Amino acid sequence: MASSTHLPSPPPPPRARPRSRSRAHASFLKTPLQAWNQGQYDGLRKVASLAYYDLNGKLLSNAAAPRSTKSPAKLAAALALQQPRLGSGAAWVAMRQPAESPASVWGTGLRDIPSAQKLEGSLLKTYRQDDSSKKMFLAYKVCMTDEGHPWVSLVVRKTRLQLSQDPSLNYEYLPLMGMKSFIQAALELLFGKHSQAIAEKRVGGVHTVGDSGAFQLGAQFLRMWHKNLKTVCIVSCQKGQYGLIFQDMGFIVYEYSIWNPKKLCSDPNMFFDMMEHIPADSILVIGNIVDCRFTQDEWTKLMSIIKSKQIFPFFDIPCQGLSTGDLEEDTRLLQYFVSLGFEFFCSQSLSKNFGIYDEGVGILAVAALSNQDLLCVLSQLRSYVQALWGNPPATGSRIITSILCNPALFGEWKQSLKSVVENIMLIKERVKEKLRLLGTPGSWNHITQQSGTHGYLGLNYQQVEFLNKKKHIYIPKNSRINFTCINARNIDYITQSIHEAVITTQSCPGLE
């Protein structure tokens, strides 16, 4: 059953029409760069500024050009700044003027630019400036080892070494859409190797850059081809970077957390209460909410709301396999949507679950109603890729493709994910047990009920401040920590500090 919210079926980008060759208007229709290349600005390298006049000789505006510049691109940029002032299709000519001083020419370009608001990193900066020998940072984004280093799957290290010694590899640019074998392997990981949607060729993907590249690309497309969608509602257990991306493109952004601080769990009721209030014709970004275990009735209710409100879903799968240890379980929500014929976008990051954080590799997956619709959408995405980053990097995608396409390596990688998840579960059990033995007030079952590398401790603001300032244990204000940062060397100090924080503030998790 198909969703009533359809991806538009944009045509492939049209070919550019040849410019008019009329001599009467040739000098006025060329871009500044073309005019430079054809000698129309002869001697301009010695001119510091230009004046623009219309065909009647009236002065239109002034534009600065770099003194003695040899770059046609810089000149083109300088001239292009003046074109909006001239009006659409206005004819103009460039005339020489005496050179002005550097201060008057360039003084308004980069002056009075305020500093950007600090988005993240202040907690880590404070930690690094702390001189205490007991200081700890429990908010790293990456999965950590017992030795306190970023986790990397052993099969990744082995594969990277093999590829580095392969003399047959060339280092030519990848195609704009990326490595085809990598995209296919990533789609099969996301939807299942025997997915009907893959067989019907109605799902496809684009090789993206960084953890946010897929959102940047998808947001560009939706802004252009879904002009009726002006509101973005983000639902997640944590605040991600998606909001900034959509906000910068002019969308109205609302962010919702489904973590219930009183019940100390990801609450499906909060999720559906939010869904009831989402405006019609919105984009719904669904983060990694694997902890919300929906019943069949809740699944049906979710689909009904999305259809009735014409909502376009945009999923985020940031670390498939590191939530439950089961690759299919972590994408069950996604597979449910595609099986019912819904159209959607999905950002799939493959950096964390392979341990190649510095590569920043993933795909934007597209689910359409037909292969024809999919091809049209991909053709438009291709044009955006050319403007955003051109050709994606190859090293990370080669490593991942080699592993996913080799049954032996794939099995080894899956086992490494299970080992990491089992270790995380063991750490959570130990934390909960130590807090119980210390007699720490409150319920701590929520620690082991959460899945994945990160989870909430359930502490309030005063308790978090106590840990940060008194115990030199740095955690975010919402008390969501990376449990892989806890190991045999620091678990006693951490649990004792949590105990003291709860006792000192006289507030118990789950009892507030």
Residue pairs with C-beta under 8 A, 6 or more apart in sequence:
1 340
1 341
2 340
2 341
2 342
2 343
2 369
3 306
3 307
3 340
3 341
3 342
3 343
4 307
4 310
5 306
5 307
5 310
5 311
5 312
5 342
5 343
6 343
6 369
7 225
7 312
7 343
7 366
7 368
7 369
7 373
7 377
8 225
8 226
9 372
9 373
9 376
9 377
10 225
10 376
10 377
10 379
10 380
11 376
12 376
12 379
12 380
13 379
13 380
13 382
13 383
19 29
20 26
20 29
25 91
27 35
27 40
27 93
28 55
28 91
28 92
28 93
30 38
30 40
31 76
31 80
32 41
32 72
32 75
32 76
32 78
32 79
32 80
33 72
33 73
33 75
33 76
35 41
35 94
36 44
36 72
36 75
36 76
37 72
40 94
41 75
41 94
43 96
44 50
44 65
44 75
44 94
44 96
45 68
45 69
45 70
46 68
47 65
47 96
47 97
47 99
48 64
48 65
48 66
48 67
48 97
48 98
48 99
48 100
48 105
49 62
49 63
49 64
49 65
49 97
49 98
49 99
49 100
49 105
50 62
50 63
50 65
50 78
50 79
50 94
50 95
50 96
50 97
51 59
51 61
51 62
51 94
51 95
51 97
52 59
52 60
52 61
52 62
52 63
52 82
52 86
52 92
52 93
52 94
52 95
53 59
53 60
53 92
53 93
53 95
54 60
54 90
54 91
54 92
55 91
55 93
60 82
60 85
60 86
60 90
60 92
61 82
61 85
61 86
62 97
63 78
63 79
63 81
63 82
64 78
64 100
64 105
64 106
65 74
65 75
65 78
65 79
66 74
66 75
66 78
67 99
67 102
67 105
69 75
79 94
86 92
119 244
123 137
123 139
123 474
123 476
124 137
124 139
124 474
126 468
126 474
127 135
127 137
127 474
130 472
130 474
132 472
134 471
134 472
134 493
135 472
135 473
135 474
136 472
136 473
136 474
136 485
136 490
136 493
136 494
137 474
137 485
138 473
138 474
138 475
138 481
138 482
138 485
138 486
138 494
139 474
139 475
139 476
139 480
139 481
139 482
139 485
140 150
140 482
140 485
141 357
141 482
142 150
142 151
142 352
142 355
142 357
143 150
143 151
143 322
143 352
143 355
143 420
143 453
143 482
143 484
144 150
144 151
144 482
144 484
144 485
145 151
145 484
146 487
146 488
147 487
148 485
148 487
150 355
150 357
151 355
151 420
151 484
152 354
152 355
152 356
153 354
153 355
153 413
153 416
153 417
154 412
154 416
155 403
155 409
155 412
155 413
155 416
156 354
156 355
156 356
156 399
156 403
156 413
159 399
159 402
159 403
159 409
160 399
162 402
163 169
163 395
163 398
163 399
163 402
169 398
171 394
173 390
173 391
174 207
174 391
174 392
174 393
174 394
174 397
175 391
176 382
176 385
176 386
176 390
176 391
177 183
177 206
177 207
177 378
177 381
177 382
177 385
178 206
178 207
178 208
178 363
178 392
178 397
179 207
179 392
179 394
179 397
179 398
179 401
181 401
181 405
182 207
182 363
182 397
182 398
182 400
182 401
183 204
183 205
183 206
183 207
183 363
185 400
185 401
185 404
185 405
186 205
186 348
186 350
186 362
186 363
186 365
186 400
186 404
187 195
187 198
187 203
187 204
187 205
187 363
187 365
188 195
188 198
188 404
189 320
189 327
189 348
189 404
190 317
190 320
190 331
190 334
190 346
190 348
190 365
191 197
191 198
191 203
191 331
191 334
191 335
191 338
191 365
192 198
192 328
192 335
195 203
195 335
195 338
196 339
197 203
197 338
197 339
197 367
200 371
201 371
201 374
202 367
202 368
202 369
202 370
202 371
202 373
202 374
203 338
203 365
203 366
203 367
203 368
203 374
204 365
204 366
204 368
204 374
204 375
204 377
204 378
205 348
205 363
205 364
205 365
205 366
206 214
206 217
206 363
206 364
206 366
206 378
206 381
206 382
206 385
207 361
207 363
207 392
207 397
208 214
208 217
208 347
208 361
208 362
208 363
208 364
208 392
209 360
209 361
209 389
209 392
209 393
210 360
210 362
211 241
211 318
211 349
211 351
211 360
211 362
212 241
212 242
212 245
213 360
213 362
213 364
213 388
213 389
214 345
214 346
214 347
214 348
214 349
214 362
214 363
214 364
215 241
215 242
215 245
215 246
215 314
215 316
215 347
216 245
216 388
217 364
217 381
217 384
217 385
217 388
218 314
218 345
218 347
218 364
219 245
219 246
219 249
219 251
220 249
220 384
220 388
221 377
221 380
221 381
221 384
222 229
222 283
222 312
222 345
223 249
223 250
223 251
224 380
225 380
226 283
226 312
228 281
229 251
229 281
229 282
229 283
229 312
230 250
230 251
230 252
230 281
231 251
231 252
231 253
231 254
231 278
231 279
231 281
231 282
231 283
232 242
232 243
232 246
232 251
232 252
232 253
232 254
232 282
232 283
232 285
233 254
233 255
233 256
233 274
233 278
233 279
233 282
233 283
233 284
233 285
234 240
234 242
234 243
234 253
234 254
234 255
234 256
234 285
234 287
235 256
235 258
235 271
235 274
235 284
235 285
235 286
235 287
235 289
236 255
236 256
236 257
236 258
236 285
236 286
236 287
236 288
236 289
236 316
237 257
237 258
237 259
237 266
237 287
237 288
237 289
237 291
237 480
238 257
238 287
238 454
238 478
238 480
239 255
239 257
240 287
240 316
242 285
242 287
242 316
243 253
243 255
246 253
246 283
246 285
247 253
251 283
256 270
256 274
257 270
258 266
258 267
258 268
258 270
258 271
258 274
258 289
258 292
259 265
259 266
259 267
259 456
259 478
260 266
260 267
260 270
261 458
261 460
261 512
262 510
262 512
263 510
264 443
264 445
264 446
264 456
264 458
264 509
264 510
265 291
265 446
265 449
265 450
266 289
266 291
266 292
266 450
267 292
268 292
268 293
268 294
268 298
271 289
271 292
272 298
272 301
272 302
272 305
275 302
275 305
276 305
278 284
278 305
278 309
278 311
279 309
280 309
280 310
280 311
281 309
281 310
281 311
282 309
282 311
282 312
283 311
283 312
283 314
284 306
284 311
284 312
284 313
284 314
285 314
285 315
285 316
286 313
286 314
286 315
286 316
286 333
287 316
287 318
288 316
288 317
288 318
288 319
288 323
288 452
289 333
290 323
290 324
290 329
290 330
290 333
290 451
290 452
291 449
291 450
291 451
291 452
294 302
294 333
299 336
303 340
303 342
305 311
306 313
306 342
312 343
312 344
312 345
313 337
313 342
313 344
313 345
314 344
314 345
314 346
314 347
315 333
315 334
315 337
315 344
315 345
315 346
315 347
316 346
316 347
317 330
317 331
317 334
317 346
317 347
317 348
317 349
318 347
318 349
318 352
319 349
319 352
319 353
319 452
319 453
320 327
320 330
320 331
320 348
320 350
320 353
321 327
321 330
321 353
321 414
321 417
321 421
322 330
322 352
322 353
322 417
322 420
322 421
322 452
322 453
323 329
323 330
323 421
323 451
323 452
324 330
324 421
324 451
325 417
325 418
325 420
325 421
325 422
327 414
327 417
328 335
334 346
337 344
337 367
338 344
338 367
341 369
342 367
343 367
343 368
343 369
344 367
345 364
345 365
345 366
345 367
346 364
346 365
346 366
346 367
347 362
347 364
347 365
348 362
348 363
348 364
348 365
349 361
349 362
350 356
350 361
350 362
350 363
350 396
350 400
351 357
351 359
351 360
351 361
351 362
351 396
353 417
354 396
354 399
354 400
354 403
354 413
356 396
356 399
356 400
359 393
359 395
359 396
359 399
360 396
361 392
361 393
361 396
361 397
361 400
364 381
366 374
366 377
366 378
366 381
368 374
368 377
402 409
403 409
403 410
403 413
404 410
404 413
420 453
420 484
421 451
423 484
424 452
424 453
424 483
424 484
425 448
427 483
427 484
427 486
427 487
427 491
428 447
428 448
428 450
428 455
428 483
429 448
430 491
431 444
431 447
431 483
431 486
431 491
431 494
431 495
432 444
432 445
432 447
432 448
434 491
434 492
434 495
435 444
435 495
435 498
435 499
436 444
438 495
438 496
438 499
439 499
440 495
440 498
440 499
440 502
440 503
441 502
441 503
441 508
441 511
442 458
442 502
442 508
442 509
442 510
442 511
443 508
443 509
443 510
443 511
444 458
444 509
446 456
446 458
446 509
446 510
447 455
447 457
447 458
450 456
453 482
453 483
453 484
454 480
454 481
454 482
454 483
455 480
455 481
455 483
456 478
456 479
456 480
456 481
457 475
457 479
457 480
457 481
457 498
457 509
458 479
458 509
458 510
459 467
459 475
459 479
459 498
459 501
459 502
459 509
460 479
460 505
460 507
460 512
461 477
462 505
462 507
463 479
463 498
463 501
463 502
463 505
463 507
464 475
464 476
464 477
464 479
464 501
466 500
466 501
466 504
466 505
467 473
467 474
467 475
467 497
467 498
467 501
468 474
468 475
470 500
471 493
471 497
471 500
471 501
473 493
473 494
473 497
475 481
486 494
502 508
502 509
